[in-house]
Amino acid sequence: MTSLVHVTLENQEFYLEKILEIENLSFSAPWSLNGFLHELENPVSHLWAMMSESVLLGYLCFWMVQEEMQLLDLAVHPRYRGLGHGTFLLTKMIDHGFSRGISRIWLEVRVSGSTARKLYEKFGFLEIGRRKDYYTDPREDAIIMSLGLPRAAGEKSHTGETAGVAF
């Protein structure tokens, strides 16, 4: 059974070591332990761990500010990629935002991140701009992507859900 856990300062000792392992396996310029701890202290930040039994499969971190979300970090352990876990995480985040009246979700992705871009495009994210030399190690532009969410009462999100994750 796959579940999502809201990682907090109180329970982070169990999750952060595993999240850092995935982060380091996934990115050329990974976040540090302090970076994750800073997010846990930030009241607008949400860090979710995707668990199956006692195995951490992946995670995502995002901000919710007023009517917008910003996806900051999403990764799945290399051993479990290609099995729909990234889709699961993104679906849950979008549905959570939809259920809380979020109207737009933003993210940046490396120009070379074709697998990630395909995932985002599958959900309807559109490229709306670029940030020159946004990434380091290697230096690379970021593609800014955005997804608008429906606002009408009773309208379903594009994933078909009407309710989000209950945290």
N, C-alpha and C positions, 0 to 999 in steps of 0.2 A: 504494500500500500504506500503510495506516494503522498507526502504531506508537506506543507509549508510551515516553517517556524519563524516567528518574528524574533530576530536576534536583538537582544537588548544588553545594556551594561550588566544586568543581573545574571544573564545566562551565557554571556559571550565566551567564557572560559572554555566551554564545551565546543563551540563552533568556530571561533576565529582561527585557530591553528589549521583546521581543515580548509577553511575559506582561503587562508593565505597560501596553502599548498596549491589549490586550484588556480588562484591568482597568478602565482609564479610559473605554473605550467602553461598558462594561457596568454600572458602578455609580455612583450619585450621590455616594457617600462611599468612593472606592477606596482600597485599600491603597497604601502608599508603597513605594519601593524598600527602605527600611530595614525595613519590615514583612515583606517577602519574605525579605530577608537574615536577619532574626531567625528566621524559620521554618526556613531552611536550616541554621542553627546549633543548632536544637532537636532533640535526639535522638529525640523521639517524633513529629516532624513529617515528612510526606512530600509532596513537590511533584512532580507528574507533568505533563509536556507531551505533548499529542497532536499528532503530526506526520504529514503526508502529503507525501512527498518532502522538500523543505526548508521547507514552509509549516507554521507553528504554527497549528493550528485551534482549540485550546482547552487548558485546563489544569484541574487540581483540586489542592487542598491539604487534607490531613487529618491528624489525629493518631491514633496507635494507642497506647493505654495499657491494659496488662493485657488484659482481655477486651472492651474497648470501643473504638469508633472515634468520632471527631467530625469530620464534614465541615465544614471552615472556609470554603472558597471553591471555586466551580466556575463557569467561564465559557467560552463559545464565542464566537469572533469573530463580530460581527454578519453578516458576509458569508457565513458558513457555518452559520448557525442554521437549524433546521428540517430538517436532513438526518440526524438521528440521532446526532450527535456527543456531545450531552449524555448520551444513553442509553448510548453506548459507554463514556464515561468513568465513569459511575456503575456500570455493570455490572462493569467491570474493578476498581473499588474494592471493591465488595461481594464479588466473587469472591476478591479478595486477602484480605480480612478473613475470609471463610469458610474459606479454606485455612489460615489461621493461628489458628483457634479463636476468632475474635471472636464474641461472643454478642449484641451490641447496637451499633447505629449511631445516633448523635444528629446533629441539625442544627437550625439556626435559619433561618427564611426570613421575609422581609417579608410582612405581611398583604396588601399589594398585589401580591406576587409570584405571580400566578396561574399563569403559565407554568411557573415553577420548581415550585410546589406540585403541579401536574398531573404533572410528571415524577416527583417523589418519591412521589406517591400511586400512580402506575403500578407502582412497585416494591414497594408495600405499606407505605410509611411512613405512620404515623398521627399525627395531632395529639394531643399529650398535655398541652399547656399553652401559656401565653403569657408573654412578658417585656414588661412595659409600658415604652414609650419606649426600647426597646433600640437602635433605629437613629436616626441623625441625618441631616439633610440629604436628605429631610425627616424630621422626627421621626415615628417609627412603631413600633408594637408588632412583636415577633417572634413567630412561631408556632414552638413547639418541636415537632419531629417525631422519631419514633423507629421503628426497624425491628429486630425480633428476628430473629436468624439461627438456623437449625437446628443442633443440637449432636451428634446421634447419629452414630456412626461409619458411614461409607458413605452417609450421607444427602446428597442433592444440595441445593445452594443453590436459592433460588427462581428464579434465572436459569438453572438447569439445569447449572451447572458443578460440577465436583468439584475443580478445581485453580485456583489464582490466578495472578496475574502473577508471573513469576520475576525478582525484583530482589535 
